């Protein structure tokens, strides 16, 4: 996971001018990774959506 983050965010978007800029970019990347990235093995839906569906089904059962 760290290698993926470093490749996709840190190396591509650098050079970074401050620690605050890296922290903000990290928050944006984590949000994208969990809420907007489509993950094929779970049906091309974002991980957060799949998790919400799982817990909704668990409440019904």
N, C-alpha and C positions, 0 to 999 in steps of 0.2 A: 504494500500500500504506500509506503513512504517513497519507494522508487518511482511509482506511478505519479505521485504528487510532485516529486522533484522534477521529473521529466516534463509533465504537462504544464506545471505552473511556474516553478522557480526558474528553470533554465530557459524556457521560452519567453517569459515575460520580463526577465532581468535586463539590465542591472537594476537592483533595488536601491533606492535612495535613503530609506529609513526602515527601522524595525516596524514602525506603525504601518507602512505600506505593505510589508510582507504579511503582517497579521490580518489586515483587511482583505488582502487577496486570498489568504488562506480561508477566511470565513466565506468568501464568495465561492471558492472552489468546493468546499465541503457542502455548501447549500446546493450547488449544481449537481454534485456527485450523488446526493441523496434524493433530491426532489425533481430534477429535470433530465438526468441521464437515463436513457432507455436501455434496460438490461435484457438482452435476448433470452437467456435461460429461464427467465420468469415471465415471459410473454410480452416482451417489448414495452414494459411499464417501468416507471421509476421505482426504486427500492422502497421509498417511503409509502407509495401508493399500495404496493404489494403487501407491506407490513400492515397497513390500515385494513386492507381486505381480510388478511389473516385474522386479525383481532376481532373484526366484525363477525366473521364466521364462528370464531370461538365463543362469542357471547351467545349466539343463536343455539349452538350445540349444547 
